[in-house]
Amino acid sequence: MASAESASIVNQKRSLRRAMDNQRSQLPDGERARASRDACERLLDLPELRALTARGGCLAGFVAVRSELDPAPALSEARRRGARVAFPRVADDARPRLRFHEAQAADLRPGRFGIPAPGSEHTEVALSDIDMVLVPGLAFDAAGGRLGFGGGYYDELLEATAGHRPCVVGLGYDFQVVDGCPTEARDQRVDCVVTDARVLRAPAEVLP
């Protein structure tokens, strides 16, 4: 029974990933830019991010690829307000494989999977020093569920932060919020989801 349930969840994940990826890829460039701008404004208004920038804390971001909602405007503004901003780099010889390094967006170079990433010469940030981490995904739900891309990089990262867990913010288009994400025991939840239309806080609080 357990294996049948597991296979069902895997199939649900595969189907939802395909549907969301298709919907994102059909977005016109202008709509993507508008949605990214609106989501970044909501992100910058989060009390947790305001507090982080005020004390010079560390915000771990990501670089948008393909048709992902782009957090770049928020990362740039957070840095201007005083935050330390770090980007992910894949390190296959260590766990967790995702490591964050302080860098300017202009310093990033193509890394694993062709995704721009900081080089090893940039200062690595200890996981315990990260105050907030922005997490991409293909789908989210109001309970903090997240459907990633299947590599397990962020699930592994968040599991490693047990005991000093940062604020975890899922970032995506509003249509990526579904009634319920198919999840397994190893899947890590986010604390809130920021979209171009709203902020949802786990477990069920929805802020306008």
C-alpha positions as CSV (number, residue, x, y, z in Angstrom):
1,M,0.0,0.0,0.0
2,A,2.8,2.4,0.9
3,S,4.5,1.9,-2.4
4,A,1.2,2.5,-4.3
5,E,0.6,5.7,-2.4
6,S,4.1,6.9,-3.1
7,A,3.7,6.1,-6.8
8,S,0.5,8.1,-6.8
9,I,2.1,11.1,-5.3
10,V,5.0,10.9,-7.7
11,N,2.5,10.9,-10.6
12,Q,0.6,13.8,-9.1
13,K,3.8,15.8,-8.8
14,R,4.8,15.0,-12.4
15,S,1.4,16.1,-13.7
16,L,1.3,19.3,-11.7
17,R,4.9,20.2,-12.7
18,R,4.0,19.8,-16.3
19,A,0.9,21.9,-16.1
20,M,2.6,24.7,-14.2
21,D,5.6,24.8,-16.4
22,N,3.4,25.0,-19.5
23,Q,1.3,27.8,-18.0
24,R,4.4,29.8,-17.0
25,S,6.0,29.4,-20.4
26,Q,3.0,30.9,-22.1
27,L,3.2,34.2,-20.2
28,P,3.9,37.2,-22.3
29,D,7.1,39.0,-21.3
30,G,5.1,42.1,-20.3
31,E,2.9,40.0,-18.0
32,R,5.9,38.4,-16.4
33,A,7.5,41.8,-15.8
34,R,4.3,43.2,-14.2
35,A,3.9,40.2,-12.0
36,S,7.5,40.2,-10.9
37,R,7.3,43.9,-10.0
38,D,4.1,43.4,-8.0
39,A,5.4,40.4,-6.2
40,C,8.7,42.2,-5.3
41,E,6.7,45.1,-3.9
42,R,4.8,42.7,-1.6
43,L,8.0,40.9,-0.6
44,L,9.7,44.2,0.4
45,D,6.6,45.1,2.5
46,L,7.0,41.9,4.6
47,P,7.7,42.9,8.2
48,E,10.3,40.2,8.4
49,L,12.2,41.6,5.4
50,R,11.9,45.2,6.8
51,A,13.4,44.0,10.1
52,L,16.1,42.1,8.3
53,T,17.2,45.1,6.2
54,A,17.1,47.4,9.3
55,R,19.6,45.3,11.1
56,G,21.8,44.4,8.1
57,G,20.7,40.7,8.1
58,C,21.3,38.2,5.3
59,L,18.7,37.6,2.5
60,A,19.4,34.4,0.4
61,G,17.9,34.9,-3.0
62,F,17.9,33.1,-6.4
63,V,18.3,34.0,-10.0
64,A,15.1,33.5,-12.1
65,V,15.5,31.1,-15.1
66,R,13.2,30.5,-18.0
67,S,9.8,32.0,-17.2
68,E,10.2,32.1,-13.4
69,L,8.9,35.2,-11.5
70,D,12.0,37.4,-11.1
71,P,13.1,38.5,-7.6
72,A,15.9,40.7,-8.9
73,P,14.2,44.1,-8.2
74,A,13.5,43.1,-4.6
75,L,17.1,41.8,-4.0
76,S,18.6,45.0,-5.4
77,E,16.3,47.1,-3.2
78,A,16.9,45.0,-0.1
79,R,20.7,45.5,-0.6
80,R,20.2,49.2,-1.1
81,R,18.3,49.3,2.3
82,G,21.2,47.5,4.1
83,A,20.7,43.8,3.7
84,R,23.4,41.4,2.9
85,V,22.3,39.5,-0.3
86,A,23.6,36.0,-1.2
87,F,23.0,33.8,-4.1
88,P,23.1,29.9,-4.4
89,R,26.0,27.9,-5.7
90,V,25.9,24.1,-6.1
91,A,28.7,22.2,-4.3
92,D,28.5,18.5,-5.2
93,D,31.2,17.6,-2.7
94,A,29.2,18.6,0.4
95,R,25.8,18.5,2.0
96,P,23.6,20.4,1.6
97,R,24.6,20.9,-2.0
98,L,23.3,24.4,-2.1
99,R,25.7,27.0,-0.6
100,F,25.1,30.7,-0.5
101,H,27.7,33.3,-1.3
102,E,27.5,37.1,-1.0
103,A,27.8,38.6,-4.4
104,Q,26.5,41.3,-6.7
105,A,24.2,40.2,-9.5
106,A,26.7,41.5,-12.0
107,D,29.4,39.1,-10.6
108,L,27.4,35.9,-11.3
109,R,28.6,33.5,-14.0
110,P,26.9,30.5,-15.6
111,G,27.1,27.6,-13.2
112,R,25.3,24.2,-12.8
113,F,22.5,23.8,-15.3
114,G,23.6,27.1,-16.9
115,I,22.1,29.1,-14.0
116,P,24.1,32.2,-13.0
117,A,25.9,31.7,-9.7
118,P,28.7,33.2,-7.6
119,G,32.1,31.8,-7.8
120,S,34.0,30.1,-5.0
121,E,36.0,33.3,-4.5
122,H,32.9,35.1,-3.1
123,T,32.3,34.9,0.7
124,E,30.2,31.9,1.7
125,V,27.5,32.6,4.2
126,A,27.0,30.1,7.0
127,L,23.5,28.6,7.1
128,S,23.1,29.9,10.6
129,D,23.7,33.5,9.4
130,I,20.9,33.4,6.8
131,D,17.8,35.2,8.1
132,M,15.5,34.7,5.1
133,V,15.7,32.4,2.1
134,L,13.6,33.0,-1.0
135,V,12.5,29.7,-2.6
136,P,11.4,29.1,-6.2
137,G,8.9,26.5,-7.0
138,L,6.3,25.3,-9.5
139,A,3.4,25.2,-7.1
140,F,2.5,26.3,-3.6
141,D,-0.5,26.0,-1.3
142,A,-1.8,28.1,1.7
143,A,-0.6,25.5,4.2
144,G,3.0,26.1,3.2
145,G,3.3,23.1,0.8
146,R,5.7,23.5,-2.1
147,L,6.3,21.6,-5.3
148,G,9.9,22.0,-6.4
149,F,11.6,20.9,-9.6
150,G,12.5,17.4,-8.3
151,G,16.2,17.8,-7.5
152,G,15.7,18.1,-3.7
153,Y,18.2,21.0,-3.4
154,Y,16.0,23.3,-1.3
155,D,14.5,20.4,0.7
156,E,18.0,19.3,1.6
157,L,19.0,22.9,2.4
158,L,16.1,23.6,4.7
159,E,16.4,20.2,6.5
160,A,20.0,21.2,7.3
161,T,18.8,24.4,9.0
162,A,16.9,22.6,11.7
163,G,17.5,24.4,15.0
164,H,18.4,27.7,13.2
165,R,15.7,27.8,10.5
166,P,15.5,31.1,8.6
167,C,12.2,32.6,7.4
168,V,11.4,30.7,4.3
169,V,9.4,32.5,1.6
170,G,8.1,30.9,-1.5
171,L,7.9,33.2,-4.5
172,G,5.7,32.7,-7.5
173,Y,2.8,33.8,-9.7
174,D,-0.6,33.7,-8.1
175,F,-1.8,31.0,-10.5
176,Q,0.9,28.8,-9.0
177,V,-1.1,28.7,-5.7
178,V,-3.2,25.5,-5.7
179,D,-5.6,23.9,-3.3
180,G,-3.1,21.4,-2.1
181,C,0.4,20.4,-3.2
182,P,1.2,16.7,-3.3
183,T,3.9,16.2,-0.7
184,E,5.9,13.5,0.9
185,A,7.5,13.4,4.4
186,R,10.9,14.7,3.2
187,D,9.3,17.8,1.5
188,Q,10.0,21.0,3.4
189,R,7.3,23.6,3.8
190,V,7.6,27.4,3.4
191,D,6.5,29.9,6.1
192,C,4.7,32.1,3.6
193,V,4.1,32.5,-0.1
194,V,4.4,35.8,-1.9
195,T,2.7,36.2,-5.3
196,D,1.9,39.1,-7.5
197,A,-1.6,39.3,-5.9
198,R,-1.2,38.4,-2.2
199,V,0.7,37.0,0.7
200,L,-0.3,33.7,2.2
201,R,1.1,32.6,5.6
202,A,1.1,29.1,6.8
203,P,-0.9,27.3,8.0
204,A,-3.9,29.2,6.7
205,E,-3.7,32.9,7.3
206,V,-4.1,34.8,4.1
207,L,-3.2,38.5,4.0
208,P,-4.6,40.8,1.4
